[in-house]
Amino acid sequence: MPPRRRVAVDEGRRALAVCRSAGFAADRAVTATAVRYSLEELATAAPGRTVEVRVPPHGAAQCIEGPVHRRGTPPNVIETDAATWLALVTGDLSWHDAVASGQVRASGQRAHLDGLLPLLPWPPVTAAEAGGQDE
C-alpha cells in the first residue's frame, strides 16, 4: 500500500523546482516540503520496509520490498543532507558519486538506491516553475 500523502503533488513539485533553481539552497520551509514530497515519491515508487532513507531534520521514509524490521534501528539505513538528497532525486548527482564522496552514508547489504534515482525526469527549471516571472 502506498504511503499516505502529506504533501500535495503540485506543492511538492513546485518546492522541488524552487530548490533546484536555487542550487538546492532554498529556505528551510521550501526545502522541507521538497524533501518530504520526494521521500513520499520514493516510498510510492519502491514500496516496502527493508530500507530506511533519512534526510534529517526533514523526514524519513521506508522503502524497497524484502525483509521487514519492526523494532529498533533497521539493518539497512541511508542518510544524507537535504541538498544532496534533492540533487540525487533530480539526477543532478549520481548515486555512485554521492556514495564515493561520502555525501551519502549507507549501511546494510540492501542500503542502496541505485536504479531508483532520479525519481522523475527533471527537465531544466523554468522561471515560472521556480515562482519567478517569465521574461
C-alpha positions as CSV (number, residue, x, y, z in Angstrom):
1,M,0.0,0.0,0.0
2,P,1.4,3.4,-0.9
3,P,2.2,5.9,1.9
4,R,-0.4,8.4,2.9
5,R,0.3,11.7,1.2
6,R,1.2,14.6,3.4
7,V,2.4,16.9,0.7
8,A,0.2,17.6,-2.3
9,V,1.9,16.6,-5.6
10,D,1.7,20.1,-7.1
11,E,3.1,21.7,-4.0
12,G,5.9,19.2,-3.8
13,R,6.9,19.5,-7.4
14,R,6.8,23.3,-7.1
15,A,9.0,23.2,-4.0
16,L,11.5,20.9,-5.7
17,A,11.7,23.2,-8.7
18,V,12.4,26.2,-6.4
19,C,15.1,24.2,-4.6
20,R,16.7,23.1,-7.8
21,S,16.7,26.6,-9.3
22,A,18.3,27.9,-6.1
23,G,21.1,25.4,-6.3
24,F,19.5,23.3,-3.6
25,A,19.9,26.2,-1.1
26,A,16.3,27.4,-0.8
27,D,14.8,28.5,2.5
28,R,14.1,25.9,5.2
29,A,10.3,25.6,4.7
30,V,10.6,25.1,0.9
31,T,13.4,22.6,1.3
32,A,11.4,20.7,3.9
33,T,8.4,20.5,1.6
34,A,10.6,19.3,-1.3
35,V,12.3,16.6,0.8
36,R,9.1,15.3,2.3
37,Y,7.5,15.2,-1.1
38,S,10.4,13.3,-2.7
39,L,10.5,10.8,0.2
40,E,6.8,10.1,-0.4
41,E,7.6,9.7,-4.1
42,L,10.4,7.2,-3.3
43,A,8.1,5.2,-1.0
44,T,5.5,5.1,-3.7
45,A,7.9,4.1,-6.4
46,A,9.6,1.4,-4.3
47,P,7.1,0.3,-1.6
48,G,8.4,-1.8,1.3
49,R,10.1,-1.6,4.6
50,T,13.5,-3.0,4.1
51,V,15.5,0.3,3.7
52,E,15.1,3.5,5.7
53,V,16.1,6.7,4.0
54,R,16.8,9.5,6.4
55,V,17.1,13.2,5.5
56,P,17.4,15.0,8.8
57,P,15.8,17.1,10.1
58,H,13.1,17.0,7.4
59,G,12.0,13.4,7.2
60,A,12.5,9.7,6.6
61,A,10.8,7.0,4.6
62,Q,10.9,3.3,4.4
63,C,11.0,1.6,1.0
64,I,12.0,-1.4,-1.0
65,E,10.4,-4.8,-0.7
66,G,12.1,-7.5,1.3
67,P,12.7,-8.5,4.9
68,V,10.8,-6.2,7.3
69,H,12.2,-4.8,10.5
70,R,9.7,-4.0,13.3
71,R,11.7,-2.5,16.2
72,G,14.9,-0.5,16.7
73,T,17.3,0.6,14.1
74,P,16.7,-1.0,10.7
75,P,19.5,-3.1,9.3
76,N,19.6,-1.0,6.0
77,V,19.8,2.7,6.5
78,I,20.7,5.5,4.1
79,E,21.3,9.0,5.5
80,T,22.2,12.3,3.8
81,D,21.6,16.0,4.0
82,A,18.7,17.8,2.1
83,A,20.8,19.3,-0.6
84,T,22.4,16.0,-1.5
85,W,19.1,14.2,-1.4
86,L,17.4,16.7,-3.7
87,A,20.3,16.6,-6.1
88,L,20.0,12.8,-6.2
89,V,16.2,12.9,-6.7
90,T,16.6,15.3,-9.7
91,G,19.5,13.5,-11.3
92,D,21.9,16.4,-10.7
93,L,24.1,14.0,-8.7
94,S,24.6,10.3,-9.3
95,W,24.2,7.7,-6.6
96,H,27.7,6.4,-7.2
97,D,29.3,9.9,-6.9
98,A,27.3,10.7,-3.8
99,V,28.4,7.5,-2.0
100,A,32.0,7.7,-3.3
101,S,32.3,11.3,-2.0
102,G,30.8,10.5,1.4
103,Q,27.8,12.7,0.9
104,V,25.6,9.6,1.5
105,R,26.1,7.2,4.4
106,A,24.7,3.8,3.6
107,S,24.8,0.8,5.9
108,G,23.4,-2.6,5.3
109,Q,23.6,-5.1,2.5
110,R,20.5,-3.6,0.8
111,A,21.1,0.0,1.5
112,H,21.4,1.4,-2.0
113,L,19.1,3.3,-4.3
114,D,21.0,2.7,-7.5
115,G,18.4,2.3,-10.2
116,L,15.7,4.2,-8.3
117,L,17.2,7.6,-8.7
118,P,16.5,10.1,-10.2
119,L,12.9,9.7,-9.2
120,L,11.3,11.6,-12.0
121,P,12.5,13.1,-15.3
122,W,13.5,16.6,-14.4
123,P,13.9,19.0,-17.3
124,P,15.6,22.3,-16.8
125,V,13.7,24.5,-14.4
126,T,11.8,27.4,-15.9
127,A,11.4,30.8,-14.1
128,A,7.6,30.1,-13.9
129,E,8.2,26.7,-12.2
130,A,10.5,28.4,-9.7
131,G,7.9,31.0,-8.9
132,G,9.7,33.8,-10.9
133,Q,8.4,35.8,-13.8
134,D,9.0,34.8,-17.4
135,E,10.8,37.4,-19.4
